[in-house]
Amino acid sequence: MATTHVAARSAATGRKRRRSGLARREALWCYVFMAPAILGVLLFSVGPMIASFVLSFTSYDMLSSPEWVGPKNYTKLAADPLFLKSLQVTLTYAVVVVPGTMLMGLVVAILLNAKLPAIGFFRSAYYLPTVIGGVAVARVWAMLYNPEVGLFNQILGLFGIDGPGWLTDERWALWSLAFMGVWGFGGTMLIYLAGLQGIPKELYEAAEVDGAGGFRKHIFVTIPMLSNVTFFNLVMGIIGALQVFAEPFVLTQGTGRPNNSTLLLPLYLYKVAFEYLEMGYAAAIAWVVFAITLVLTALVFRSLPLWVHTEVSDN
């Protein structure tokens, strides 16, 4: 009897050891397959971030060794008129593009949520601008904005209106960039469309019973039920608007013309780094942009309980 009990315990111990060995091998292979992604993040994201933060406290022109200057680069920003101008331009651009993109995305998503013939084609057509690369899109818009042969001024000419210099007139240049930014609402539209398809139809039926028409159903059902989607689009829109670079670079040949009216922060950062070769100062600008993005995102997160609809479980 005792011998049988000892044998059973020995077999159980052997099975535990085999399971333990198998678990260790699985964990080892898990880390092996994760290693490329982890190394990629460390080498191409975390490492450059740490390096840029250190460089932001130095004077570095890539031709000589970095020289430690402390917080001088950051204090210089407060008195830099071009930085203050680019900050104003960037915030103005974001204030126009972020809500404009969200509004257009929501309206078009509601229209494309209907069950109509060839609706898949229209969904693809509206999403297509998001897939096309930034440089290609910018070149197309440069032709549209051409004051002499551009499509926009030709259309205005049919009504006897002299079209402006969309990208050469200081009064119109930034608004032209903003209009192009709002035009790329395809990604926002797609996310809204996914959210719309997740709203229970019973809510609309209940609203109809209460006498709500089409517009009121969207006000009291659609918008509140999409508040979590709106929250996501708002955060991503803020981040994207503060980082836009390719389009203004192509449309202004990297100058921010006319009279720096389109000098967005990423464009000014590029000029400081690769035209003036002030890498330390450019790194400081990058970290200020990161701080602005972080603060704005944190404010949106703090406002979340005030306007984002959440379902409360009865359990």
Summary of the structure (lengths in Angstrom):
residues: 315
radius of gyration: 27.6
end to end distance: 51.0
largest distance: 108.0
contacts: 875
relative contact order: 0.12
helix: 72%
strand: 1%
